[in-house]
Amino acid sequence: MNDASARGPLRAIADRVMRERGLQPDFSPDAQAQLAAITQPAATPDSSVRDLRELLWCSIDNDDSRDLDQLSVAQPVDGGIRILVAIADVDALVTLGSAIDAHAETNTTSVYTAAGVFPMLPEKLSTDLTSLGEHDERLAIVVDMTTATHGDVVASDIYRAIVRNHAKLAYNGVAAWLDGGEAPERVTAVGGLDAQLRMQDDAAQKLKAAREECGALTLDTLEVRPVFTADGALTDLRPDTRNRAKELIENFMVAANVVTAKFLDKAGFPSLRRVLDTPARWPRIVALAAASGYKLQANADAIALDAFLRQARERDPAHFADLSLAVVKLLGSGAYAVEEPGKHAPGHFGLAVKDYAHSTAPNRRFPDLVAQRLVKAALAQRPPPYSTAELAALATHCTLQEDNATKVERQVQKSAAALLLAPRIGRQFDAIVTGASAKGTWARISSPTVEGRIVRGFEGLDVGDAVRVQLLRADATHGFIDFARVGAMR
């Protein structure tokens, strides 16, 4: 785990919570021995791998990200735009059944906590030898898509290539420039990159519009990032809001994941799909809309829900993140399921797509590494490396571990927030109810942005309700933050 010494007590808390949730915070001696023997990036295996190093590839990620999974580039074509997404060939160094692979399969995801990152793969790999770092030449799986003027993907292909990242860019800087601000230094330093990014943005917005016509939901949930001083002291938990650059990458990744799912189906391969069923709590979503003067029908309708969300964002942008969070909670959690050839797993309600397989982040998510191995086997005309039964077991395990990882991230975030809130016992905050069930009622406050449990006065509350709460307890060791309801939001 990186930066552990600078995080003080949070490191020990995160380590303990990882183990309690069935996740391994450290790599085994066998994995470390295997890692020591890996000294360089994977070599190009044969002439079938295309050489695409001269294309103007770039990465866009968080400012501090080093585990770079994908690059993108765009080219004009008659009637549309060709989009190429290069995905790091992690399988080239992380072999199926190896000790490092065993750790990745156990955890199934990197865990991002306020105490630091517990990477799914050793950082020597994920942030270096299998990362698509700036100026690095790496093997990749390329998803090649052609979009029409209306944003639909009308042609696609997948193949292996060697690529080179010409510029490592950050979401915030690119977004500010796309919105009319000053161009980041790396954009101006690489000839032609500014026009390239404008083309990518145009393609991404068209992809987004095409999905929204099918009912892809307009949501803006707040992610929270810890803020530390230079000596490692936690000072805040600040919202990390969406922006145009994040939308660019998100829309490219959704499109690439759809193409990958369809590719595997066409090859006659089973695959892991990411699914989100029609929401069971649709009546509560209808009630939330009615409270805003909007009528939704009794039957779940993604297109109608998105129309309501768009209207709500226009009417009250300041509170749209609260509404988004309530809707996300009511939609329920996504899961992994096996798609067998000739059969059809449920689609993804929130993204409004039928065929969807996580495939674009193999340094960070195990299902993506599984998808990569399936794709490479299909390209080489080899049998699938996993049986349908093995994929079914992985689907269950990956869903469980993703939930455990999310709980670890939330619990450590609550521990971090409890450290910040401890001096404020007795203070009151405006809050939004984010969870309500037999297990308890939870609400989120801002400054710092964190959830806590309403232990007094929770009767009758439901997801999306605005309330005024008083802080009763902040226990950093266990991540407990308890509130009492004292009235309606001011």
C-alpha positions as CSV (number, residue, x, y, z in Angstrom):
1,M,0.0,0.0,0.0
2,N,1.4,3.4,-1.0
3,D,1.8,6.4,1.3
4,A,0.8,4.5,4.3
5,S,3.2,6.2,6.7
6,A,1.7,9.6,6.0
7,R,-1.9,8.5,6.8
8,G,-1.3,7.8,10.5
9,P,-4.1,5.8,12.2
10,L,-6.1,5.5,9.0
11,R,-3.6,3.0,7.6
12,A,-4.2,0.6,10.5
13,I,-7.9,1.0,10.3
14,A,-7.9,0.4,6.5
15,D,-5.8,-2.7,6.9
16,R,-8.1,-4.1,9.6
17,V,-11.3,-3.4,7.6
18,M,-9.8,-5.0,4.5
19,R,-9.2,-8.3,6.3
20,E,-12.6,-8.2,8.0
21,R,-14.3,-7.9,4.6
22,G,-12.3,-10.8,3.1
23,L,-9.9,-8.7,1.1
24,Q,-6.1,-9.1,1.2
25,P,-4.3,-5.9,2.0
26,D,-0.8,-7.3,1.2
27,F,0.6,-9.5,-1.5
28,S,1.7,-13.1,-0.6
29,P,5.4,-14.1,-0.6
30,D,4.8,-16.1,-3.7
31,A,3.3,-13.1,-5.5
32,Q,6.3,-11.0,-4.4
33,A,8.7,-13.6,-5.6
34,Q,6.9,-13.7,-9.0
35,L,7.0,-9.9,-9.2
36,A,10.8,-9.8,-8.5
37,A,11.3,-11.9,-11.7
38,I,9.4,-9.5,-13.9
39,T,11.9,-6.8,-14.9
40,Q,10.5,-5.3,-18.1
41,P,7.3,-4.7,-20.1
42,A,6.0,-7.5,-22.2
43,A,7.7,-7.9,-25.6
44,T,5.8,-7.8,-28.9
45,P,5.0,-11.5,-29.5
46,D,4.8,-11.6,-33.3
47,S,4.1,-9.6,-36.5
48,S,0.4,-9.9,-36.1
49,V,0.5,-7.1,-33.5
50,R,-0.1,-3.8,-35.3
51,D,2.4,-1.0,-34.8
52,L,0.3,2.1,-33.9
53,R,2.9,4.0,-31.9
54,E,2.8,7.0,-34.2
55,L,-0.9,7.7,-33.7
56,L,-1.6,10.7,-31.4
57,W,-2.6,8.6,-28.4
58,C,-3.2,10.4,-25.0
59,S,-4.5,9.4,-21.6
60,I,-7.0,11.4,-19.5
61,D,-7.3,10.5,-15.9
62,N,-7.1,11.9,-12.4
63,D,-4.2,14.2,-11.7
64,D,-2.5,11.7,-9.4
65,S,-3.4,8.5,-11.3
66,R,-0.5,6.3,-12.4
67,D,-2.3,3.1,-13.1
68,L,-3.3,4.1,-16.6
69,D,-5.5,1.5,-18.3
70,Q,-6.5,3.2,-21.6
71,L,-5.5,5.6,-24.3
72,S,-7.7,7.2,-27.0
73,V,-7.3,8.8,-30.4
74,A,-9.8,9.9,-33.1
75,Q,-9.8,10.2,-36.8
76,P,-12.3,11.8,-39.2
77,V,-14.0,9.4,-41.7
78,D,-16.8,9.9,-44.2
79,G,-20.0,10.7,-42.3
80,G,-18.5,10.3,-38.8
81,I,-15.5,9.8,-36.6
82,R,-13.3,6.8,-36.0
83,I,-12.5,6.2,-32.3
84,L,-9.7,4.0,-31.1
85,V,-9.4,3.0,-27.5
86,A,-6.2,1.2,-26.5
87,I,-6.5,-1.0,-23.3
88,A,-3.4,-2.1,-21.5
89,D,-2.5,-5.7,-22.2
90,V,-2.2,-6.7,-18.6
91,D,-2.5,-10.4,-19.3
92,A,0.8,-10.3,-21.2
93,L,2.6,-10.1,-17.8
94,V,-0.1,-11.4,-15.3
95,T,-0.5,-15.0,-16.4
96,L,-3.6,-17.0,-15.6
97,G,-3.2,-19.1,-12.5
98,S,-0.1,-17.3,-11.3
99,A,0.4,-16.1,-7.7
100,I,-0.2,-12.4,-8.7
101,D,-3.3,-13.5,-10.6
102,A,-4.5,-15.4,-7.5
103,H,-4.3,-12.2,-5.5
104,A,-6.2,-10.2,-8.2
105,E,-8.9,-12.9,-8.3
106,T,-9.3,-12.8,-4.5
107,N,-9.7,-9.1,-4.2
108,T,-11.1,-8.5,-7.8
109,T,-10.6,-4.8,-7.6
110,S,-8.2,-2.0,-6.4
111,V,-9.5,-0.5,-3.2
112,Y,-9.3,3.3,-3.0
113,T,-9.4,4.5,0.5
114,A,-8.7,7.8,2.4
115,A,-5.7,6.0,3.8
116,G,-4.3,5.2,0.3
117,V,-4.7,2.7,-2.5
118,F,-4.7,-1.1,-2.0
119,P,-3.9,-2.1,-5.7
120,M,-5.3,-5.2,-7.2
121,L,-1.9,-5.7,-8.9
122,P,1.5,-4.8,-7.5
123,E,2.3,-1.2,-8.3
124,K,5.5,-2.2,-10.1
125,L,3.0,-3.6,-12.7
126,S,-0.1,-1.4,-12.5
127,T,1.7,1.9,-12.3
128,D,4.7,1.0,-14.5
129,L,5.1,-2.2,-16.6
130,T,1.5,-2.7,-17.4
131,S,0.5,1.0,-17.3
132,L,0.2,3.1,-20.4
133,G,2.4,5.8,-19.0
134,E,3.5,8.9,-20.9
135,H,6.1,8.1,-23.5
136,D,6.0,4.4,-22.7
137,E,5.6,1.8,-25.5
138,R,3.2,-0.9,-24.4
139,L,1.2,-3.8,-25.8
140,A,-2.5,-3.1,-25.9
141,I,-5.9,-4.4,-27.0
142,V,-7.4,-1.8,-29.4
143,V,-11.2,-1.4,-29.7
144,D,-11.7,0.3,-33.1
145,M,-15.1,2.0,-33.5
146,T,-16.6,4.1,-36.3
147,T,-19.5,6.4,-35.3
148,A,-22.0,8.0,-37.6
149,T,-23.0,11.7,-37.4
150,H,-25.9,10.8,-35.0
151,G,-23.5,9.0,-32.6
152,D,-24.3,5.3,-33.2
153,V,-21.4,2.9,-33.6
154,V,-21.8,1.6,-37.1
155,A,-18.7,-0.5,-37.4
156,S,-16.1,-2.0,-35.0
157,D,-13.1,-4.2,-34.7
158,I,-10.8,-5.5,-32.0
159,Y,-7.1,-6.3,-32.4
160,R,-3.7,-6.3,-30.7
161,A,-1.3,-3.4,-31.1
162,I,1.7,-1.7,-29.7
163,V,1.0,1.9,-28.7
164,R,2.7,5.0,-27.2
165,N,1.2,7.5,-24.9
166,H,2.1,11.0,-26.3
167,A,0.6,13.0,-23.4
168,K,-0.6,12.2,-19.9
169,L,-3.5,14.6,-19.3
170,A,-5.7,15.2,-16.3
171,Y,-9.5,15.5,-16.1
172,N,-9.7,18.9,-14.5
173,G,-7.3,20.6,-16.8
174,V,-8.8,19.2,-20.0
175,A,-12.3,20.0,-18.8
176,A,-11.5,23.6,-18.0
177,W,-9.9,24.0,-21.4
178,L,-12.9,22.4,-23.2
179,D,-15.2,24.8,-21.3
180,G,-13.2,27.8,-22.7
181,G,-10.3,28.1,-20.3
182,E,-6.5,28.0,-20.9
183,A,-5.1,24.9,-22.6
184,P,-3.0,22.6,-20.3
185,E,0.7,22.7,-21.0
186,R,0.8,19.2,-22.4
187,V,-1.9,20.0,-24.9
188,T,0.0,22.9,-26.4
189,A,3.4,21.0,-26.2
190,V,2.2,18.2,-28.5
191,G,1.5,19.3,-32.1
192,G,-2.0,18.6,-33.2
193,L,-3.2,17.4,-29.8
194,D,-5.6,20.3,-29.3
195,A,-7.5,19.5,-32.5
196,Q,-7.4,15.8,-31.7
197,L,-9.0,16.4,-28.3
198,R,-11.7,18.6,-29.8
199,M,-12.5,15.7,-32.2
200,Q,-12.6,13.2,-29.3
201,D,-14.9,15.5,-27.4
202,D,-17.2,15.9,-30.3
203,A,-17.4,12.1,-30.8
204,A,-18.0,11.6,-27.1
205,Q,-20.9,14.1,-27.0
206,K,-22.5,12.3,-30.0
207,L,-22.1,8.9,-28.3
208,K,-23.7,10.4,-25.2
209,A,-26.6,11.9,-27.1
210,A,-27.3,8.6,-28.9
211,R,-27.4,6.7,-25.6
212,E,-29.6,9.3,-23.9
213,E,-32.2,8.9,-26.7
214,C,-32.4,5.3,-25.6
215,G,-32.8,6.2,-21.9
216,A,-29.3,6.5,-20.5
217,L,-29.7,8.3,-17.2
218,T,-28.4,11.8,-16.5
219,L,-26.9,11.6,-13.1
220,D,-24.3,13.6,-11.1
221,T,-23.4,11.8,-7.9
222,L,-20.6,13.2,-5.8
223,E,-17.4,11.2,-5.4
224,V,-15.3,12.3,-2.4
225,R,-11.5,12.7,-2.3
226,P,-9.5,13.1,0.9
227,V,-7.3,16.2,1.2
228,F,-4.0,16.0,3.1
229,T,-1.4,18.5,4.0
230,A,2.2,18.0,2.9
231,D,3.0,16.1,6.2
232,G,0.0,13.8,5.8
233,A,-2.6,15.4,8.0
234,L,-6.1,15.0,6.9
235,T,-7.8,18.3,6.4
236,D,-11.0,17.7,4.4
237,L,-13.1,15.3,2.3
238,R,-14.1,17.3,-0.8
239,P,-16.6,16.4,-3.5
240,D,-14.9,15.3,-6.8
241,T,-17.5,16.5,-9.3
242,R,-18.1,15.3,-12.9
243,N,-16.9,17.4,-15.8
244,R,-16.7,17.3,-19.6
245,A,-13.4,15.4,-19.7
246,K,-14.7,12.7,-17.4
247,E,-17.8,12.4,-19.7
248,L,-15.4,12.1,-22.7
249,I,-13.7,9.1,-21.2
250,E,-16.9,7.6,-19.7
251,N,-18.6,7.6,-23.1
252,F,-15.6,6.1,-24.9
253,M,-15.4,3.3,-22.2
254,V,-19.1,2.5,-22.4
255,A,-18.9,2.2,-26.2
256,A,-15.8,0.0,-25.9
257,N,-17.4,-2.2,-23.4
258,V,-20.4,-2.7,-25.6
259,V,-18.2,-3.5,-28.6
260,T,-16.3,-6.0,-26.5
261,A,-19.4,-7.8,-25.3
262,K,-20.8,-8.1,-28.8
263,F,-17.4,-9.3,-30.1
264,L,-17.3,-12.1,-27.6
265,D,-20.9,-13.1,-28.3
266,K,-20.2,-13.2,-32.1
267,A,-17.1,-15.4,-31.4
268,G,-19.4,-17.8,-29.6
269,F,-17.6,-17.2,-26.2
270,P,-19.3,-17.0,-22.8
271,S,-18.5,-13.7,-21.0
272,L,-19.0,-11.8,-17.8
273,R,-21.6,-9.1,-18.3
274,R,-22.2,-6.0,-16.1
275,V,-26.0,-5.9,-15.5
276,L,-28.4,-3.6,-13.7
277,D,-32.0,-4.8,-13.6
278,T,-35.2,-2.7,-13.7
279,P,-35.3,-1.0,-10.3
280,A,-37.4,-2.8,-7.7
281,R,-38.0,0.5,-5.9
282,W,-39.5,2.3,-8.9
283,P,-42.6,3.4,-6.8
284,R,-40.3,5.5,-4.6
285,I,-38.6,7.0,-7.6
286,V,-42.2,7.9,-8.8
287,A,-42.8,9.5,-5.4
288,L,-39.6,11.6,-5.6
289,A,-40.6,12.8,-9.0
290,A,-44.1,13.7,-7.8
291,A,-42.7,15.7,-5.0
292,S,-41.0,17.9,-7.7
293,G,-44.3,18.2,-9.7
294,Y,-43.3,15.6,-12.3
295,K,-45.4,12.5,-13.1
296,L,-43.8,9.2,-13.9
297,Q,-45.8,6.2,-14.9
298,A,-46.2,3.1,-12.7
299,N,-44.0,1.0,-15.0
300,A,-40.3,1.6,-15.0
301,D,-39.3,3.7,-18.0
302,A,-35.7,4.8,-18.4
303,I,-36.4,7.5,-21.0
304,A,-39.1,9.1,-18.9
305,L,-36.8,9.0,-15.8
306,D,-34.1,10.7,-17.7
307,A,-36.5,13.4,-18.9
308,F,-37.4,14.0,-15.2
309,L,-33.7,14.1,-14.2
310,R,-32.8,16.6,-16.9
311,Q,-35.7,18.9,-15.9
312,A,-34.6,18.6,-12.2
313,R,-31.0,19.6,-13.1
314,E,-32.2,22.6,-15.0
315,R,-34.6,23.7,-12.2
316,D,-32.3,23.2,-9.2
317,P,-28.7,22.5,-10.2
318,A,-27.4,23.2,-6.7
319,H,-29.3,20.1,-5.3
320,F,-29.1,17.8,-8.3
321,A,-26.3,15.8,-6.8
322,D,-28.6,15.0,-3.8
323,L,-31.4,13.9,-6.1
324,S,-28.9,11.8,-8.2
325,L,-27.6,10.0,-5.1
326,A,-31.2,9.2,-4.1
327,V,-32.0,7.8,-7.5
328,V,-28.8,5.8,-7.7
329,K,-29.6,4.2,-4.3
330,L,-33.1,3.4,-5.5
331,L,-31.8,1.9,-8.7
332,G,-29.9,-0.7,-6.8
333,S,-26.4,-2.1,-7.3
334,G,-25.0,-3.4,-10.5
335,A,-23.8,-7.0,-10.6
336,Y,-21.9,-9.4,-12.8
337,A,-23.6,-12.2,-14.7
338,V,-22.6,-14.9,-17.2
339,E,-23.7,-14.4,-20.8
340,E,-23.7,-17.8,-22.5
341,P,-23.7,-18.0,-26.3
342,G,-27.2,-18.0,-27.7
343,K,-28.7,-16.7,-24.3
344,H,-29.2,-13.2,-23.0
345,A,-28.3,-11.8,-19.6
346,P,-30.2,-8.7,-18.4
347,G,-28.9,-5.4,-19.8
348,H,-27.9,-2.3,-17.9
349,F,-30.9,-0.1,-17.0
350,G,-28.9,3.0,-16.1
351,L,-26.7,3.0,-19.2
352,A,-29.6,1.9,-21.5
353,V,-27.5,-0.8,-23.2
354,K,-28.2,-4.5,-23.6
355,D,-24.7,-5.9,-24.2
356,Y,-22.2,-4.6,-21.7
357,A,-18.9,-6.2,-20.4
358,H,-16.4,-4.5,-18.2
359,S,-13.2,-4.6,-20.2
360,T,-11.4,-1.2,-20.1
361,A,-9.6,-1.2,-16.7
362,P,-7.6,-4.5,-16.4
363,N,-5.1,-2.9,-14.0
364,R,-7.9,-2.1,-11.5
365,R,-10.7,-4.7,-12.0
366,F,-10.5,-8.4,-12.4
367,P,-13.6,-8.8,-14.6
368,D,-11.8,-6.6,-17.1
369,L,-8.7,-8.9,-17.0
370,V,-11.0,-11.9,-17.5
371,A,-12.6,-10.1,-20.5
372,Q,-9.1,-9.4,-21.9
373,R,-8.1,-13.1,-21.7
374,L,-11.3,-14.1,-23.5
375,V,-10.8,-11.5,-26.3
376,K,-7.2,-12.6,-26.8
377,A,-8.2,-16.2,-27.0
378,A,-10.9,-15.4,-29.5
379,L,-8.4,-13.4,-31.6
380,A,-6.0,-16.3,-31.6
381,Q,-8.8,-18.8,-32.4
382,R,-8.1,-20.7,-29.2
383,P,-10.8,-22.2,-26.8
384,P,-12.0,-19.9,-24.0
385,P,-9.6,-19.8,-21.0
386,Y,-12.6,-20.1,-18.6
387,S,-15.5,-22.5,-18.7
388,T,-19.1,-21.3,-18.3
389,A,-19.1,-22.7,-14.8
390,E,-15.9,-20.9,-13.9
391,L,-17.3,-17.7,-15.2
392,A,-20.5,-18.2,-13.2
393,A,-18.5,-18.6,-10.0
394,L,-16.4,-15.5,-10.9
395,A,-19.5,-13.5,-11.5
396,T,-20.8,-14.3,-8.0
397,H,-17.4,-13.7,-6.4
398,C,-16.7,-10.4,-8.2
399,T,-20.1,-9.0,-7.3
400,L,-19.5,-9.9,-3.6
401,Q,-15.9,-8.5,-3.5
402,E,-16.9,-5.3,-5.3
403,D,-19.5,-4.8,-2.6
404,N,-16.9,-5.6,0.1
405,A,-14.5,-3.1,-1.5
406,T,-17.1,-0.4,-1.6
407,K,-17.9,-1.1,2.1
408,V,-14.2,-0.8,3.0
409,E,-13.9,2.5,1.1
410,R,-17.0,3.9,2.8
411,Q,-15.9,2.7,6.2
412,V,-12.4,4.2,6.0
413,Q,-14.0,7.4,4.6
414,K,-16.2,7.4,7.6
415,S,-13.2,6.9,9.9
416,A,-11.5,9.8,8.1
417,A,-14.7,11.9,8.5
418,A,-15.0,11.0,12.1
419,L,-11.5,12.3,12.7
420,L,-12.6,15.6,11.2
421,L,-16.0,15.7,13.0
422,A,-14.8,14.7,16.4
423,P,-14.4,18.3,17.6
424,R,-17.9,19.2,16.3
425,I,-20.1,16.9,18.5
426,G,-23.4,18.7,19.0
427,R,-23.4,20.7,15.8
428,Q,-26.2,20.6,13.4
429,F,-26.1,20.0,9.6
430,D,-28.4,19.9,6.6
431,A,-28.6,16.4,5.2
432,I,-30.2,14.2,2.6
433,V,-31.4,10.7,3.4
434,T,-29.4,8.2,1.3
435,G,-30.6,4.9,2.8
436,A,-33.6,3.6,4.6
437,S,-34.3,-0.1,5.4
438,A,-34.8,-2.4,8.3
439,K,-31.0,-2.2,8.8
440,G,-31.1,1.5,9.5
441,T,-31.4,5.0,8.0
442,W,-28.5,6.9,6.7
443,A,-28.0,10.5,5.7
444,R,-25.3,12.5,3.9
445,I,-24.0,15.9,5.0
446,S,-21.5,18.2,3.3
447,S,-18.4,19.9,4.6
448,P,-17.1,17.2,5.0
449,T,-19.1,15.2,2.5
450,V,-19.9,12.0,4.4
451,E,-22.7,9.6,5.4
452,G,-23.8,8.8,8.9
453,R,-26.5,6.8,10.6
454,I,-29.6,8.6,11.9
455,V,-30.1,6.7,15.2
456,R,-32.8,9.0,16.7
457,G,-35.9,10.4,14.9
458,F,-35.5,8.3,11.8
459,E,-39.1,7.1,11.8
460,G,-40.9,7.8,8.5
461,L,-37.8,8.9,6.6
462,D,-37.0,7.6,3.2
463,V,-34.4,8.0,0.5
464,G,-34.3,11.5,-0.9
465,D,-35.8,13.3,2.1
466,A,-34.1,16.5,3.2
467,V,-33.6,16.7,7.0
468,R,-31.7,18.7,9.7
469,V,-29.5,16.5,11.9
470,Q,-27.4,16.9,15.0
471,L,-24.0,15.1,15.4
472,L,-24.1,12.8,18.4
473,R,-21.0,10.6,18.0
474,A,-17.9,10.3,15.8
475,D,-15.9,7.1,16.4
476,A,-12.9,7.0,14.1
477,T,-11.8,3.4,15.1
478,H,-15.1,1.9,13.9
479,G,-16.1,4.5,11.4
480,F,-19.3,5.3,13.3
481,I,-21.0,8.7,12.7
482,D,-24.3,9.0,14.5
483,F,-26.9,11.7,14.0
484,A,-30.2,12.7,15.5
485,R,-33.0,14.2,13.4
486,V,-33.9,17.6,14.7
487,G,-36.1,18.9,11.9
488,A,-36.4,19.7,8.3
489,M,-33.5,21.1,6.2
490,R,-33.1,24.8,6.5
